[in-house]
Amino acid sequence: MPSYTRLVVRVIPKEETEAYNWFSEVLKETGSNILPLDIYFEKDGQIIPINKKMDRYKSWSGLKKQLSEGLCDELKNRITFFLTRYHSVHNSYGRAAIRLDGKELVIFSWIDMYYQQYDMSELYKSGVRKPYDELEKLLKPKWDSNCTYSDMDFLDAALQFRNMSVKDALESDNYIIKILAILDKRIGKRTLEKIKERSEYTQYPAWVQQFYQLRLATSNLQMNHGFYFG
């Protein structure tokens, strides 16, 4: 018999109390009347993991400590990195956020992972037959604009960032890495003045721009453009 990959969509029932309560709590941030779903790919009776970006991820507490200790003095104790994950279903669903004074400025949710998969399937239906990495490149402008990035994309960016020079991080085409870089204590006043003068960040998506405006405003280099940064 031929071997097929199939997409399994399973509603998580209330009887699975732990999983149902976790999903219900997280989904409050997204909207109402949303069913908690366990979604995964299966082939020959075996579940295919889709979160391969987690292969190098060991400890969130350790990574969070690194990110927090790297913050510039003006934003220490104001910027916090948040992650919650649920491992007892097939794809270890999660939700990440970067917060300022407790307010979430940007969210990266497992839901966006499925938006990405949907966009890829639509490309496939339209006749585009390319490797996964090339499809990602084609869809990157759309995902960048809408911040269609999951908690695993955030983790992957954070893991890359911790091994990069701040110069390389600022020049990265990954907007999450750029955000982590602009908040970093290794960026001095001279570099910030160049960033302000060049104003390239004003062409970035709004969810990215706000972090540049935050850093410049808290360094007394720019007005806050309507954002309340304290």
N, C-alpha and C positions, 0 to 999 in steps of 0.2 A: 504494500500500500504506500502511496506517496506521503511524504512528511510535510505537514503544514504548520505555520506559526499562526496562532489565533490570539485575538485580544479578548481577555476575560474582564467583564465588568460585574462586580458583585456588590450588592447593597449590604452594608454592615448593619445587622439587625440590633435592636435594643438589648437583646439577650446577651450579646457580646459586650457586656457593660463597660469594661475598661477601654476598648477601642472606640465604642460608640461615644462615650463621654469625652474622650480626647478630641475626636474629630468634631463633635458638636461645639466644643469650647473654642477651638481654633477657627471654625467656620463662622462664628459670630462676627469676626472681623471682616468677613467677605460679603455676607448678606444673610437673608432669612429664607426658610423653606428650601435649603440645599441639602440633598441627601448625602450622607457620608458614604463614599464608595471605595472599595478596594479594587484597584485597576492594575492588571499585569498582563504580560505576554507569556504564552505557554507553547511549548513545542514538544511533541512526543511525550506528553504527560509531565514534562519538566518546566518549572518556572524559569523564564529568562530574565535575569536582573538587568535593569536599564539604568541604574544609578552607578555606573562604573567610575564616575568622578569621585566616589567615596573610597576607592581603593587605597588612597594615601592618607585618608583621614583616620586619626587614632583618638584624639582627645579634644573635645570642644573646650573644656576648661583651660587646657594648656594653650590652645590657639587664641582663645579670648583674652587670656592674660598677656600674650605677646602683643596683640592688637591694641589693647588698652594701655599698656606700658609705652607703646610707640606714639601715642597721641601727643600733639603739641600742648604746651603748658596751658594755653588759653582754653583748651577744650577738655582737659583731663577732668574727670568727675562730671562732665556735662554730656559728652558723647558716650553711649554704651552700645555694645553689640549683643544682640539677643538671638538665641536659637532654641527651638523646641523640636524634638523629634519623637516619633512613635515607631518603635522597631518591631512590634509584634504582628505586623502585616507584611506583605510581600516586598514592598519597595521602600520601607523605612521612610514614611512620609514626614515632612517637616516644614517649618516656617522660620525664616530668619528676618531680622530687621536691624536697621541702624537708627538709634534714638537720640534725640537731643532733649535733655531735661525731661526724659520720660515720654516724649512725644515721638511717634514713629515718623521719620522723614522718608524712608523707603522700605518696602517689604519685598521679600523674595520667598515665594510660596511654592510648594509642590504642585499646586494647581497650574502654575505656569509651565511646568514640565509637560503637561498634557496639551496646553496650547501650542507648545513647540512641536509636539508630535502631530497635532492636527495640521499645523502649517506645512509640515513635511509631507503628510499624506495628500494634502491638496496639490502640492507641487508634483507629486508622483502621479496623481490623477490627470494632471494637465500635460503629462508626457515627459516630464523632466526625469531623466534616469542618470543620476550621478551618485558618487559615494557620499556617505553621511557627512563627512567633513566639508565637502563642497556645497552640500545643501545648506549646512549651517552658515557658510559664507554668503550664500545668496539671500538668506533670510535675516542676516545680522542687522541690516539697516532698519527693518521693521521691528525686530526685537529690541534694538537699541532705543528706538523712538518710544515704544510702548512699555519699556522695562519688563519684557517678557522673559524674566530670569527666575530660576527656582532657588531654593535654599542650597541645592547642590552646586549651582553655578556660583553662588556667593562663597561657599566653602572652597571650591576649586580656585577661585580668584584669590582668596585669602591665603591659601597654601602656596600659590605662585608668588604672591606679593612678599611673603616673609623671606624669600630667598633672592629678592631683586634689589638693585640699587634704587634709591628714590628717583634718580634721573630716568632710569629705564621705566620705572613704574608710571611716571608722569607722561612718558611718551607712548605708553601701551595703547593698543586699540581696544582694550577691554575697559569699559567704563567703570566697572566695579573696582578694578585695580587703580584707576585714576582717582576714584573717591578715597580709597584707603591712602593713597599717596598724598593728596592735598591736605589730609588731616594729620599727616606725620610730622613729628618734631624735627626731623632731619631737614625740613625745608626752612631756610632762613629768610630774613627780611628781604635780602637782595633778590632771591628767586621769586618771592611773592610779588615784588615790585615789577619784575619782568613779566610775570603772568598777568598782572593787572594791565600793564602797558600793551601787551600783545592782544589781550582780550579774546584769544581763541576760544576760551571756555564759553563765551556768549553764544557760540554756535552749537554747543552741546545740548542734548535733551534737558528739559526742565528739571527732571529728577536728579541729574548730575550737576547742573549749574548751581543748584541751591547749596551744595557743599563748597564750591569755590567761593560763592558769595559769603557763606558762613565764615570760612577761613580768613578772607580778606577783611570782612567786617570786624571780626574779633581781633584782628591785627591792626585795626585802625587805618586800613588802607582803602576802605570803600563803604559807602552807605549800604544798608541792608536790603534795598529794593523791595520793601514790603514784607520781608520775612522778619519774624521776631526772633532775634538771636540773643536777647538779653544784654 
